[in-house]
Amino acid sequence: MTAPASATGVILTEAAASKAKSLLDQEGRDDLSLRIAVQPGGCAGLRYQLYFDDRTLDGDKVETIGGVNLVVDKMSV
């Protein structure tokens, strides 16, 4: 079976989405998204960042998974 198509290129499991949703609920804010970014650096030449963000950047790809908005900037996609 193949994975469903993803606008962000990220597959977020139900468990991960549930945990992120729980953390967002604890913050008490509905304006935050889970942002994943890839930047140069690190041992393998890339550094991955995962954080909650209230910004919207030009070219962001957004998916809603398990009640969580998953955002990836256009260069990281």
Secondary structure in CASP SS format (residue, H / E / C, confidence):
PFRMAT SS
TARGET T0000
AUTHOR 0000-0000-0000
METHOD secondary structure of the structure
MODEL  1
M C 1.00
T C 1.00
A C 1.00
P C 1.00
A C 1.00
S C 1.00
A C 1.00
T C 1.00
G C 1.00
V C 1.00
I C 1.00
L C 1.00
T C 1.00
E H 1.00
A H 1.00
A H 1.00
A H 1.00
S H 1.00
K H 1.00
A H 1.00
K H 1.00
S H 1.00
L H 1.00
L H 1.00
D H 1.00
Q H 1.00
E H 1.00
G C 1.00
R C 1.00
D C 1.00
D C 1.00
L C 1.00
S E 1.00
L E 1.00
R E 1.00
I E 1.00
A E 1.00
V E 1.00
Q E 1.00
P E 1.00
G C 1.00
G C 1.00
C C 1.00
A C 1.00
G C 1.00
L E 1.00
R E 1.00
Y E 1.00
Q E 1.00
L E 1.00
Y E 1.00
F E 1.00
D E 1.00
D C 1.00
R C 1.00
T C 1.00
L C 1.00
D C 1.00
G C 1.00
D C 1.00
K E 1.00
V E 1.00
E E 1.00
T E 1.00
I E 1.00
G C 1.00
G C 1.00
V E 1.00
N E 1.00
L E 1.00
V E 1.00
V E 1.00
D C 1.00
K C 1.00
M C 1.00
S C 1.00
V C 1.00
END
